[in-house]
Amino acid sequence: MMKKLGLAATMLMGLTLSGHAETLKWGAARDIYSLDPYSYGDSYTLSFLNHVYEGLVRYDANLKIEPALAESWETVSDTVWRFHLRKGVKFHDGAEFTADDVLASLKRVSDPVSPLRGNLPAYKSSKKVSMVDMALSQQMLICGLGFDSEVDELEMAGLKAARCRKIDVAYAEEAPCIFECRVERLIDYPRRTLVLGEVVHMHVRRDCLDAEGHYVDPERYQPIARLHADNYITSDRQFVLKAPPIADFVKPTK
C-alpha cells in the first residue's frame, strides 16, 4: 500500500507494540499522564511511550532518521511523501498491521481537538479506482458513504475484498474492472483538491472483453459514470464515428 504523509509524522508515536518481550523497569520523579500516545502532547510522556510504541520512522543514536514501521520512503513532490510499510508486523493480539491502521491513527491525531495535531501536516494516501457497472451501482453508493476509517465499507456493501498487486489496499472482487493507482500530483483549489494518479496495474474480468481480448464488449460491460449530484449515465450504446480526411479541408499547396 502506498502511503503519503508529512515528514512531521516522524514525531508520532507508533501503531504497534515493540516485538521484544522483555521486562522494563522504570524509575522517575514523576509519572506519565497516559499510556495513550495521542492523548497528551507532553514531551515527558511521549519520550516514555517511545519505548512502548513504534512510529513509521524513528531517530537513531545520532539523531538520524531510520526506518521503523515504514521500511522505506521517497519524496513524490515538494509536499508529498510516499511510505512503504514493513511486512509481517503484528499487534500484541496477533492482528496484522495494515495501512488501515495508519489511516485510522492519522485521522485521530489530525482531529481538531487532538493535542498533537500541530505535529502533522496534511497527508494523502493511495487510491483505488473501480469501474462500476449497473450490477454494482448500489454497492458503489454504499462504499462512498462517510464511514469512519475503521469501518470496512466493502463488508458493509456485502462485497468480497481482494488484495491489490501493486498497492496495499483492498478492492471489490466483484467489480468488472479495477485500476490500481498511486497519487502522482495534487492540485489544490479553494473548495477541493484535484488528484492526478498513475495507473500501476489493471484488473479486467475476461468476460468483459471481446473474443480477442483487445477491446471491451459493450454487450457484456456497460460502466456507469457520474455527471453531477445524483445524476449518472451508462454506456449502453456503442457506435463508430470516423473523422473525415483532412484533405477534404486543406487545399494542396502549389
Protein Blocks (a to p, Z undefined) as FASTA:
>chain_A
ZZdddfklmmpccfbdcfbdcddddddfbdcfbfcfklpccfklmmmmmmmbccfbdcdf
kopacdfkbmbdcdfblmbccddddehiacfkopacdfklmmmmmmmmmpmklmklmmpc
cdddddddddddfklmmmmmmmmpccdfklcfklmnopacdddfkbccdddfklmbdcdd
ddfbdcddfkbccdddddfbdcddfklpcfkomaccfklpccdddfbhjbccddfbccdd
ddddfklmmccdZZ
